[in-house]
Amino acid sequence: MAFRRTFAAATLALTAACATTSQVKPTPVATAAPAPTAPAPAPVPETKKERDLRETFAQAIAAFDAGDYAKAEEGFREVVAKAPQSLNAQFNLGIIAERQGRLADAQAAYEKVRFLEPGHVPTLLNLGRLYRVQEKYEEAISLYEAGLKVPGREHEASLLNNLTVAYRLAGKHEQAEATARRVLARHPDDAEAYKNLALVYYDQGKYRLAELVLANARKLDEKDPGIYNNLGMIYLKLEDRPRALAQFQKAVSLDERFAPGYLNLGAMALAWRDYAGAERSFSKAVELDPASHEAWLYYAYALDGQKGRDAKKGIAAGEAFEKVLSLRAEQPEALCGAGWAYAVERAGWDKAEGFLQRCKDLGSTSAQDKQMIDAKLQGIAAMRKSGQPEPAPEGEKAPNPAAVGGSGSMLDKVSDEAAPQEGAPAEGAAPSSEAAPSGEAAPVEGEPAAEPLKAE
């Protein structure tokens, strides 16, 4: 932005100089009275219906800001019912659904806005991000490309940045790099484009080059938490864990609502088997991004790792695994994890039996794991008959990707799954979850999450 402001100032200065040195002879001042100008048209008075809708919309926005999504949704629905062409109210319904993890409802709301206005950028960004979260990368690519064909949107940086993300996630690195450079050719001070370009290099294992590109981004926006988040991912790949940790901590210190940073901090703690520390970080991540199935999955692992000392943690882990299943039906790790977590005490046995049986029936479950499940089910049955609680074997827990001994492979998985969420709606849009590619845990790319549209 600094470059653009300087250029604009120079242009204004040049124009002023030309005006003051003009050699055009002055025109004599007219002595006749100026012709009368037509009076400005009187403002059209607001009707009672318009006033009531405006007040209802304002009340819904206030409820949203206060975190009362039920009341906000009720207000926006009332506005839409009385004024079906209300883009902002319809868009905000999508934001609320997304915040609550109702992705299908969010997508339906955004599609309605898109039908009314195909070039509505905040909607294109939010809807595209939803496609990415569901790993529908080709759909996201088609959506962004269609948006860029709308007259006046051909060079829309936010759409191009998110298209870069979609290309990268689809494994189309050549197109991703070309799109990022397309942004920079027109907007050389676009930090998001540099971040996305760095992630393209990161994916290709060019870590030092990615670090260099991110240095350019940091010069343009040193307060962007995503830059430090992505640097942390790079340092993890370079096996410089202390430096990586410092970058993730820097990211959340700059923005306490930066979910990818907490996801990465939790991933590092989980890799080190610091389950209590991982729980703290992941609890913040799921609070900030309740629609993130990977955040819930690793939050569940953090809780599960503590069930040997506190059976209540096991029940809480089971509930977290169920949350994953509400976002990703039949997710294998969540199915099996819920079974083992609920088995920790009598209060969870009914659910444990159901989930363990479903886990056993999975084609991916090994013969050895099936034997362990059978033994667990027999143990639960025996304890039911005896009326005694079954002690959880010390150290027993659901299969945990963090158990790779801190090698970083679990962090890679978090990064791969978190990346689809990166990039969100444009400024002025209804709130939506934010995400971005970082590297080893949760990267950051694309556009920042939008806020609700507040004018109606």
C-alpha positions as CSV (number, residue, x, y, z in Angstrom):
1,M,0.0,0.0,0.0
2,A,2.9,2.4,0.7
3,F,4.0,2.2,-2.9
4,R,0.5,3.0,-4.2
5,R,0.1,6.0,-1.9
6,T,3.4,7.4,-2.9
7,F,2.6,7.0,-6.6
8,A,-0.8,8.7,-6.1
9,A,0.8,11.6,-4.2
10,A,3.3,12.1,-7.0
11,T,0.6,12.2,-9.6
12,L,-1.4,14.8,-7.7
13,A,1.7,16.9,-7.3
14,L,2.4,16.8,-11.0
15,T,-1.2,17.8,-11.8
16,A,-1.0,20.7,-9.4
17,A,2.3,21.9,-11.0
18,C,0.7,21.9,-14.5
19,A,-2.2,23.9,-13.3
20,T,-0.2,26.6,-11.7
21,T,2.1,27.1,-14.7
22,S,-0.7,27.1,-17.3
23,Q,-0.1,29.6,-20.1
24,V,-3.8,29.8,-21.1
25,K,-5.1,33.4,-21.1
26,P,-7.7,34.2,-18.5
27,T,-11.3,34.6,-19.6
28,P,-13.0,37.9,-18.7
29,V,-15.4,37.6,-15.8
30,A,-19.1,37.7,-16.9
31,T,-21.1,40.5,-15.5
32,A,-24.5,39.0,-16.2
33,A,-26.3,37.3,-13.4
34,P,-25.7,33.6,-13.4
35,A,-28.5,31.4,-14.7
36,P,-30.7,30.0,-11.9
37,T,-30.0,26.3,-11.1
38,A,-32.8,23.8,-10.6
39,P,-33.6,23.0,-7.0
40,A,-32.4,19.7,-5.7
41,P,-35.2,17.1,-5.7
42,A,-36.8,16.6,-2.3
43,P,-35.7,13.4,-0.6
44,V,-38.2,10.6,-0.8
45,P,-39.5,10.0,2.6
46,E,-38.9,6.6,4.2
47,T,-41.9,4.4,4.4
48,K,-42.9,2.6,7.6
49,K,-42.1,-0.7,6.0
50,E,-38.6,0.4,5.1
51,R,-38.0,1.9,8.5
52,D,-39.2,-1.3,10.3
53,L,-36.9,-3.4,8.1
54,R,-34.0,-1.2,8.7
55,E,-34.6,-1.4,12.5
56,T,-35.0,-5.2,12.3
57,F,-31.8,-5.5,10.4
58,A,-29.9,-3.2,12.9
59,Q,-31.2,-5.3,15.8
60,A,-30.1,-8.5,14.1
61,I,-26.6,-7.1,13.6
62,A,-26.5,-6.1,17.3
63,A,-27.5,-9.6,18.3
64,F,-24.8,-11.0,16.0
65,D,-22.2,-8.8,17.5
66,A,-23.3,-9.9,21.0
67,G,-23.0,-13.6,20.0
68,D,-26.7,-14.3,20.1
69,Y,-26.8,-16.1,16.7
70,A,-30.4,-17.4,17.2
71,K,-31.8,-13.9,17.7
72,A,-29.7,-12.6,14.8
73,E,-30.8,-15.4,12.5
74,E,-34.4,-14.7,13.4
75,G,-34.0,-11.0,12.5
76,F,-32.3,-11.6,9.2
77,R,-34.9,-14.2,8.2
78,E,-37.6,-11.7,8.9
79,V,-35.9,-9.2,6.7
80,V,-35.5,-11.7,3.9
81,A,-39.1,-12.8,4.2
82,K,-40.3,-9.2,3.7
83,A,-37.6,-8.1,1.3
84,P,-36.4,-11.2,-0.7
85,Q,-33.9,-9.1,-2.6
86,S,-31.9,-8.2,0.5
87,L,-28.4,-9.4,-0.3
88,N,-26.9,-8.4,3.0
89,A,-29.5,-10.2,5.2
90,Q,-29.3,-13.4,3.1
91,F,-25.5,-13.2,3.2
92,N,-25.5,-12.9,6.9
93,L,-27.6,-16.0,7.3
94,G,-24.8,-17.8,5.5
95,I,-22.3,-16.4,7.9
96,I,-24.3,-17.5,10.9
97,A,-24.8,-21.0,9.5
98,E,-21.1,-21.3,8.9
99,R,-20.2,-20.1,12.4
100,Q,-22.5,-22.8,13.8
101,G,-21.0,-25.5,11.6
102,R,-24.0,-25.9,9.4
103,L,-22.1,-25.9,6.2
104,A,-24.9,-27.1,3.9
105,D,-27.2,-24.3,5.2
106,A,-24.3,-21.8,4.7
107,Q,-23.8,-23.0,1.2
108,A,-27.5,-22.7,0.4
109,A,-27.6,-19.1,1.7
110,Y,-24.5,-18.1,-0.3
111,E,-26.0,-19.6,-3.4
112,K,-29.1,-17.5,-3.1
113,V,-27.0,-14.4,-2.9
114,R,-25.0,-15.5,-5.9
115,F,-28.2,-16.0,-7.8
116,L,-29.3,-12.5,-7.1
117,E,-25.9,-11.0,-7.8
118,P,-23.3,-13.3,-9.5
119,G,-20.4,-10.9,-9.0
120,H,-20.9,-10.4,-5.2
121,V,-17.3,-10.8,-4.1
122,P,-17.8,-11.6,-0.4
123,T,-20.2,-14.4,-1.4
124,L,-17.8,-15.8,-3.9
125,L,-15.0,-15.8,-1.3
126,N,-17.1,-17.5,1.4
127,L,-18.7,-20.0,-0.9
128,G,-15.3,-20.9,-2.5
129,R,-13.8,-21.4,0.9
130,L,-16.7,-23.8,1.8
131,Y,-15.9,-25.8,-1.3
132,R,-12.2,-25.9,-0.2
133,V,-13.1,-27.1,3.3
134,Q,-15.0,-30.0,1.6
135,E,-12.0,-30.6,-0.7
136,K,-14.1,-29.7,-3.7
137,Y,-11.2,-27.9,-5.2
138,E,-12.4,-28.0,-8.8
139,E,-15.7,-26.5,-7.8
140,A,-13.8,-23.7,-6.0
141,I,-11.6,-23.1,-9.1
142,S,-14.7,-22.9,-11.3
143,L,-16.4,-20.5,-8.9
144,Y,-13.4,-18.1,-8.8
145,E,-12.9,-18.2,-12.5
146,A,-16.5,-17.4,-13.1
147,G,-16.3,-14.5,-10.7
148,L,-13.3,-13.1,-12.6
149,K,-15.3,-13.1,-15.8
150,V,-17.9,-10.7,-14.4
151,P,-17.3,-7.3,-15.9
152,G,-15.2,-5.1,-13.6
153,R,-13.9,-8.1,-11.7
154,E,-11.2,-9.3,-14.1
155,H,-8.4,-8.1,-11.8
156,E,-10.1,-8.5,-8.4
157,A,-7.1,-9.3,-6.1
158,S,-9.2,-11.2,-3.5
159,L,-10.6,-13.5,-6.1
160,L,-7.2,-14.1,-7.7
161,N,-5.6,-14.8,-4.3
162,N,-8.2,-17.3,-3.5
163,L,-7.9,-18.9,-6.9
164,T,-4.2,-19.3,-6.1
165,V,-5.1,-21.2,-3.0
166,A,-7.6,-23.5,-4.8
167,Y,-5.0,-24.2,-7.6
168,R,-2.4,-25.0,-4.9
169,L,-4.7,-27.3,-2.9
170,A,-5.6,-29.1,-6.2
171,G,-1.9,-29.7,-6.8
172,K,-1.8,-27.4,-9.8
173,H,1.3,-25.6,-8.6
174,E,2.2,-24.1,-12.0
175,Q,-1.2,-22.4,-12.3
176,A,-1.0,-21.3,-8.7
177,E,2.3,-19.7,-9.1
178,A,1.2,-18.0,-12.3
179,T,-1.9,-16.6,-10.6
180,A,0.0,-15.3,-7.7
181,R,2.4,-13.5,-10.0
182,R,-0.6,-12.1,-11.9
183,V,-1.6,-10.4,-8.7
184,L,1.8,-9.1,-8.0
185,A,2.3,-7.8,-11.6
186,R,-0.7,-5.4,-11.0
187,H,-0.4,-5.0,-7.2
188,P,3.3,-5.3,-6.2
189,D,2.4,-4.5,-2.6
190,D,-0.1,-7.3,-2.1
191,A,1.1,-9.3,0.9
192,E,-1.5,-12.0,0.4
193,A,-0.1,-12.8,-3.0
194,Y,3.4,-13.2,-1.5
195,K,2.1,-15.4,1.2
196,N,0.4,-17.6,-1.4
197,L,3.5,-17.8,-3.6
198,A,5.6,-18.8,-0.6
199,L,3.2,-21.6,0.1
200,V,3.5,-22.9,-3.5
201,Y,7.3,-23.1,-3.0
202,Y,6.7,-24.6,0.5
203,D,4.6,-27.4,-1.1
204,Q,7.5,-28.1,-3.5
205,G,10.0,-28.4,-0.8
206,K,11.7,-25.1,-1.6
207,Y,11.8,-23.9,2.0
208,R,14.5,-21.3,1.8
209,L,12.9,-19.7,-1.3
210,A,9.5,-19.7,0.6
211,E,11.2,-18.0,3.5
212,L,12.6,-15.3,1.2
213,V,9.3,-14.6,-0.4
214,L,7.6,-14.4,3.1
215,A,10.3,-11.8,4.0
216,N,8.8,-9.6,1.3
217,A,5.4,-10.1,2.7
218,R,6.5,-9.2,6.2
219,K,8.0,-5.9,4.9
220,L,4.6,-5.0,3.5
221,D,2.5,-6.0,6.5
222,E,4.5,-6.8,9.7
223,K,1.3,-7.1,11.7
224,D,-0.1,-10.0,9.7
225,P,-0.2,-13.1,11.9
226,G,-0.5,-15.4,8.9
227,I,3.0,-14.4,7.8
228,Y,4.6,-15.6,11.1
229,N,2.4,-18.6,11.1
230,N,3.7,-19.7,7.7
231,L,7.3,-18.9,8.7
232,G,6.7,-21.2,11.7
233,M,5.7,-24.0,9.3
234,I,8.9,-23.5,7.2
235,Y,11.1,-23.6,10.3
236,L,9.5,-26.9,11.4
237,K,10.4,-28.3,8.0
238,L,13.9,-27.0,8.5
239,E,13.9,-28.8,11.9
240,D,14.3,-25.5,13.9
241,R,11.5,-26.2,16.4
242,P,12.3,-23.4,18.9
243,R,12.2,-20.8,16.1
244,A,9.0,-22.3,14.8
245,L,7.4,-22.1,18.2
246,A,8.4,-18.5,18.5
247,Q,6.7,-17.7,15.2
248,F,3.4,-19.4,16.1
249,Q,3.4,-17.5,19.5
250,K,4.1,-14.3,17.6
251,A,1.1,-15.0,15.3
252,V,-1.4,-15.4,18.2
253,S,0.1,-12.4,20.1
254,L,-0.7,-10.2,17.1
255,D,-4.2,-11.6,16.8
256,E,-5.7,-13.5,19.7
257,R,-8.5,-14.7,17.4
258,F,-6.1,-16.2,14.9
259,A,-7.3,-19.9,14.8
260,P,-4.5,-21.4,12.6
261,G,-1.9,-20.2,15.1
262,Y,-3.6,-22.0,18.0
263,L,-4.0,-25.1,15.8
264,N,-0.3,-25.1,15.2
265,L,0.7,-24.5,18.8
266,G,-1.6,-27.4,19.8
267,A,-0.1,-29.6,17.1
268,M,3.4,-29.0,18.5
269,A,2.2,-29.7,22.0
270,L,0.4,-32.9,20.9
271,A,3.5,-34.1,19.1
272,W,5.5,-33.7,22.3
273,R,2.7,-35.5,24.2
274,D,2.0,-32.3,26.3
275,Y,-1.8,-33.2,26.3
276,A,-2.8,-30.4,28.8
277,G,-1.0,-27.8,26.7
278,A,-2.5,-29.2,23.5
279,E,-6.0,-29.1,25.1
280,R,-5.6,-25.4,25.9
281,S,-4.6,-24.5,22.3
282,F,-7.1,-26.7,20.6
283,S,-10.0,-25.5,22.8
284,K,-9.2,-22.0,21.6
285,A,-9.0,-23.2,18.0
286,V,-12.5,-24.9,18.1
287,E,-13.9,-21.9,19.9
288,L,-12.7,-19.6,17.0
289,D,-13.5,-22.0,14.2
290,P,-16.2,-24.5,15.3
291,A,-16.6,-25.7,11.7
292,S,-13.1,-27.1,11.6
293,H,-13.3,-30.8,11.8
294,E,-9.5,-31.2,12.1
295,A,-9.4,-28.8,15.1
296,W,-12.1,-30.9,16.8
297,L,-10.2,-34.1,15.9
298,Y,-7.0,-33.0,17.6
299,Y,-8.8,-31.4,20.5
300,A,-10.3,-34.9,21.0
301,Y,-6.9,-36.5,20.9
302,A,-5.6,-34.0,23.5
303,L,-8.5,-34.9,25.8
304,D,-8.1,-38.6,25.2
305,G,-4.5,-38.5,26.2
306,Q,-5.5,-37.4,29.7
307,K,-8.2,-40.0,30.3
308,G,-5.9,-42.3,32.2
309,R,-5.7,-39.7,35.0
310,D,-9.2,-38.3,34.6
311,A,-12.0,-40.4,33.2
312,K,-14.1,-37.3,32.6
313,K,-11.5,-36.3,30.0
314,G,-12.3,-39.5,28.2
315,I,-16.1,-38.7,28.0
316,A,-15.2,-35.2,26.8
317,A,-13.0,-36.7,24.2
318,G,-15.8,-38.9,23.0
319,E,-18.1,-35.9,22.7
320,A,-15.4,-34.1,20.7
321,F,-15.0,-37.1,18.4
322,E,-18.7,-37.0,17.8
323,K,-18.4,-33.4,16.9
324,V,-16.0,-34.4,14.2
325,L,-18.5,-37.0,12.9
326,S,-21.2,-34.3,12.7
327,L,-18.9,-32.4,10.4
328,R,-17.3,-35.4,8.6
329,A,-19.6,-38.4,8.7
330,E,-17.9,-41.8,9.1
331,Q,-14.5,-40.2,9.6
332,P,-12.5,-43.3,10.6
333,E,-10.2,-41.8,13.3
334,A,-13.3,-40.2,14.9
335,L,-15.3,-43.4,14.8
336,C,-12.6,-45.5,16.5
337,G,-11.5,-42.7,18.7
338,A,-15.0,-42.2,20.1
339,G,-15.3,-45.9,20.9
340,W,-12.1,-46.0,22.9
341,A,-12.7,-42.7,24.6
342,Y,-16.2,-43.6,25.8
343,A,-15.0,-47.0,27.0
344,V,-13.2,-45.3,29.9
345,E,-16.1,-45.4,32.3
346,R,-19.6,-46.8,32.8
347,A,-21.4,-43.6,31.7
348,G,-20.0,-44.0,28.2
349,W,-20.3,-47.7,27.7
350,D,-23.4,-47.7,25.7
351,K,-21.9,-45.3,23.1
352,A,-18.5,-47.1,23.3
353,E,-20.1,-50.4,22.2
354,G,-21.7,-48.8,19.2
355,F,-18.7,-46.9,18.1
356,L,-16.3,-49.8,18.6
357,Q,-18.5,-52.1,16.6
358,R,-18.6,-49.5,13.7
359,C,-14.8,-49.2,14.0
360,K,-14.4,-52.9,13.8
361,D,-16.6,-53.0,10.6
362,L,-14.4,-50.5,8.8
363,G,-12.4,-52.0,6.0
364,S,-9.3,-50.1,7.2
365,T,-9.3,-51.7,10.6
366,S,-6.5,-54.2,11.0
367,A,-6.9,-57.7,12.3
368,Q,-4.9,-56.8,15.4
369,D,-7.1,-53.8,16.1
370,K,-10.2,-56.0,15.6
371,Q,-8.9,-58.4,18.3
372,M,-8.3,-55.5,20.7
373,I,-11.9,-54.2,20.0
374,D,-13.3,-57.7,20.7
375,A,-11.4,-57.8,24.0
376,K,-12.6,-54.4,25.0
377,L,-16.2,-55.3,24.2
378,Q,-16.0,-58.5,26.2
379,G,-14.5,-56.6,29.1
380,I,-17.3,-54.1,29.1
381,A,-19.9,-56.9,29.0
382,A,-18.2,-58.6,31.9
383,M,-18.1,-55.4,33.9
384,R,-21.8,-54.9,33.2
385,K,-22.6,-58.3,34.8
386,S,-20.4,-57.8,37.8
387,G,-21.5,-54.2,38.4
388,Q,-17.9,-53.0,38.7
389,P,-16.4,-50.2,36.8
390,E,-13.7,-51.3,34.3
391,P,-10.3,-49.8,35.0
392,A,-8.8,-48.2,31.9
393,P,-5.5,-49.8,31.1
394,E,-2.7,-47.3,31.8
395,G,-1.8,-45.4,28.7
396,E,-4.7,-46.8,26.6
397,K,-6.0,-44.3,24.1
398,A,-7.3,-44.0,20.7
399,P,-4.8,-44.2,17.8
400,N,-3.1,-40.9,17.9
401,P,-1.3,-39.4,14.9
402,A,0.8,-37.4,17.3
403,A,2.4,-40.6,18.6
404,V,5.0,-40.4,15.9
405,G,7.3,-39.1,18.5
406,G,7.3,-35.5,17.5
407,S,8.7,-36.2,14.1
408,G,6.4,-33.6,12.6
409,S,4.3,-35.9,10.5
410,M,1.2,-35.2,12.5
411,L,1.9,-31.5,12.0
412,D,2.0,-32.1,8.3
413,K,-1.4,-33.7,8.5
414,V,-2.9,-30.7,10.3
415,S,-1.4,-28.4,7.7
416,D,-2.9,-30.4,4.8
417,E,-6.4,-30.5,6.4
418,A,-6.4,-26.9,7.6
419,A,-5.3,-25.4,4.3
420,P,-8.6,-25.8,2.6
421,Q,-10.1,-23.2,5.0
422,E,-7.6,-20.6,4.2
423,G,-8.9,-17.4,2.6
424,A,-12.3,-16.1,3.4
425,P,-14.7,-13.4,2.6
426,A,-13.7,-9.9,1.7
427,E,-13.8,-6.9,3.9
428,G,-17.4,-5.9,4.7
429,A,-18.8,-9.4,4.3
430,A,-20.7,-11.3,7.0
431,P,-18.5,-13.1,9.5
432,S,-17.0,-16.3,8.4
433,S,-14.3,-18.6,9.6
434,E,-10.9,-17.7,8.5
435,A,-8.1,-20.0,7.5
436,A,-4.9,-19.9,5.8
437,P,-2.0,-22.1,4.8
438,S,0.9,-22.1,7.0
439,G,3.1,-25.1,6.6
440,E,3.4,-27.5,9.4
441,A,0.2,-27.1,11.1
442,A,-2.3,-24.6,9.9
443,P,-1.2,-22.4,7.0
444,V,-2.6,-19.1,6.1
445,E,-3.4,-18.0,2.6
446,G,-6.2,-16.3,0.7
447,E,-8.3,-13.5,2.1
448,P,-9.1,-12.8,5.7
449,A,-12.4,-13.8,7.1
450,A,-15.2,-11.3,6.5
451,E,-17.4,-9.6,8.9
452,P,-21.2,-9.4,8.6
453,L,-22.6,-6.9,6.1
454,K,-24.0,-4.3,8.3
455,A,-25.7,-1.9,5.9
456,E,-29.2,-2.7,4.7
